[in-house]
Amino acid sequence: MRMHNTHKECAVEAKLFNPNAPKKPTNLTINSDLLQKAREHHINLSQTLELRLAELIREEKRRQWLEENREAIEVYNRRIEADGVFSDGLRRF
C-alpha cells in the first residue's frame, strides 16, 4: 500500500516550473573574468542559472503573494491582537 504524506505538500511549495520541460539554447552576455573563473572551478553555468532563476521566481512569487494579501493579514493580526485566539482559555502553556 502506498502512503501519501500530505504534510509535504503546500501551496507555497507548489512547482514553480516543469523540471522535465525540454532545454532551450539561449545566448547570454557575461563578464569574461567571471566566466573564466566559473570554468576554472568547473561550475555548470546552465544548472547554476536554473537554480538561481528558480530562487528569484520563488522570492518574487512570495513577495507578490504577501503584497496581494497584506491587507487581509493586517486585519487578521489586528483582530487577534484585540480578541486573542480561540484557544486562549484552553492552552496550558
C-alpha contacts under 8 A as a table, 3 or more apart, distances in Angstrom:
res1	aa1	res2	aa2	distance
5	N	8	K	5.97
5	N	9	E	7.71
6	T	9	E	5.41
7	H	10	C	7.39
9	E	13	E	6.80
9	E	14	A	7.51
10	C	13	E	5.19
10	C	14	A	6.42
11	A	14	A	5.23
12	V	62	R	7.90
15	K	18	N	7.10
16	L	54	A	7.09
16	L	57	I	7.53
16	L	58	R	7.13
18	N	21	A	5.45
30	I	34	L	7.30
30	I	35	L	6.68
31	N	34	L	5.28
31	N	35	L	6.21
32	S	35	L	5.01
32	S	36	Q	6.16
33	D	36	Q	5.09
33	D	37	K	6.24
34	L	37	K	5.19
34	L	38	A	6.14
35	L	38	A	5.09
35	L	39	R	6.23
36	Q	39	R	5.15
36	Q	40	E	6.19
37	K	40	E	4.95
37	K	41	H	6.31
38	A	41	H	5.21
38	A	42	H	6.14
38	A	43	I	5.16
38	A	44	N	7.92
38	A	45	L	7.72
39	R	42	H	4.83
39	R	43	I	5.92
40	E	43	I	7.77
43	I	48	T	7.49
44	N	47	Q	5.49
44	N	48	T	6.06
45	L	48	T	5.04
45	L	49	L	5.97
46	S	49	L	5.22
46	S	50	E	6.15
47	Q	50	E	5.12
47	Q	51	L	6.17
48	T	51	L	5.23
48	T	52	R	6.17
49	L	52	R	5.15
49	L	53	L	5.92
50	E	53	L	5.15
50	E	54	A	6.14
51	L	54	A	5.20
51	L	55	E	6.35
52	R	55	E	4.99
52	R	56	L	6.20
53	L	56	L	5.04
53	L	57	I	6.05
54	A	57	I	5.10
54	A	58	R	6.04
55	E	58	R	5.10
55	E	59	E	6.15
56	L	59	E	5.09
56	L	60	E	6.09
57	I	60	E	5.05
57	I	61	K	6.03
58	R	61	K	5.19
58	R	62	R	6.15
59	E	62	R	5.12
59	E	63	R	6.12
60	E	63	R	4.98
60	E	64	Q	6.08
61	K	64	Q	5.08
61	K	65	W	6.07
62	R	65	W	5.08
62	R	66	L	6.14
63	R	66	L	5.20
63	R	67	E	6.16
64	Q	67	E	5.05
64	Q	68	E	6.04
65	W	68	E	5.10
65	W	69	N	6.06
66	L	69	N	5.15
66	L	70	R	5.48
67	E	70	R	5.06
68	E	71	E	7.68
69	N	72	A	5.42
69	N	73	I	6.13
70	R	73	I	5.16
70	R	74	E	6.13
71	E	74	E	5.12
71	E	75	V	6.21
72	A	75	V	5.10
72	A	76	Y	6.10
73	I	76	Y	5.09
73	I	77	N	6.07
74	E	77	N	5.09
74	E	78	R	6.14
75	V	78	R	5.17
75	V	79	R	6.22
76	Y	79	R	5.12
76	Y	80	I	6.21
77	N	80	I	5.13
77	N	81	E	6.03
78	R	81	E	5.01
78	R	82	A	6.11
79	R	82	A	5.12
79	R	83	D	5.76
79	R	84	G	7.30
80	I	83	D	5.18
80	I	84	G	4.47
80	I	85	V	5.88
81	E	84	G	5.65
84	G	88	D	6.66
85	V	88	D	5.62
86	F	89	G	7.52
87	S	90	L	4.97
87	S	91	R	5.99
88	D	91	R	5.85
